[in-house]
Amino acid sequence: MRIAVTGATGHLGGLIIDKLLARDVAPSDIVAVVRNEEKAQDLAKQGINIAVAAYEDESALAKAFDGVDRLVFVSASEVGKRIDQHTNIVNAAKSAGVAQIAYTSLLNLDSSELFLAPEHVATERLLADSGIEHVLLRNGWYWENYVSGLETGKSLGKFFSAAGEAKVSGAARADFAEAAAVVATTDGHAGKVYELAGAPALAYPDIAAQIGQVLGKDVEYVNQTPAEYEEFLRSAGVPADFAAGLASADPVIEQGALYSESTDLQDLIGRPSSSVVDTFQQA
């Protein structure tokens, strides 16, 4: 069985390939779909097939998917451009005869009001309309998204957000990668929707405390207004548009957008999800 992974040199895509190899998938049965071949040299040295195809190039994607049985479709990283990019991927997979697609979507998508949600909704609709068997991997928040809190915790003794005491069912990126690898290498997942949530969920003050545990010092949680948090992010070097998106997301997160009691993640990977402390220590 030939398995392709898009975004294979990205953080999640690279981990998915690692997890496929750990599940004894032969390198020759893996296709790493990448934008930049130079960044894929380590993968090539392992005997993994490299296919160069940007998300904007449907014909190159179709060529990359030729002979592929299952596709792990890692959502593109360019928010605002993903509907066109994802349309190309789905069309290319259909023309290449891909039998099954596993797509990395967003936790609680049916009700989510996060700024990331609309493009995922559109992509899930594309998959439904494609006629291709597919699996929806609705990923929760990566604990790695809070790694920047280690820097502010160390320098200022503070952890900032505008999410109140929201609970987040986070997990390590590697946990989500492992779930994707399980789905790609086992049967019985077609048509399934997996709400992938870590456990236990942590409130933002708890995350601050965990940052403090890693640093060995007290770290205070500072709940800002969205405007204050946006300004803080911009001052820390986050691009203006993305800072605005993150700040606008926090009130939605406060309403439970990143919280779930689903055990789908743990059931798929067969173990507890990674703790925030373990994730930060890895970082």
Buried (B, 14 or more C-beta within 10 A) or exposed (E): EBBBBBBBBBBBBBBBBBBBBEEEBEBEBBBBBBBEBEBBEEBBEEEBBBBBBBBBBBEBBBBBBBEBBBBBBBBBEEBEEBBBBBBBBBBBBBBBEBEBBBBBBBBBBEEBBBBBBBBBBBBBEBBEEBEBBBBBBBBBBBBBBBBBBBEBBBEEBBBBBBBBEBBBBBBBBBBBBBBBBBBBBEEEBBEBBBBBBBBEBBBBBBBBBBBBBBBEEEBBBBBBEBEBBBBBBBEEEBEEEEBBBBBBBBBBBBEBBBBBEBEBBBEBBEEEBBBBBBBBEEE
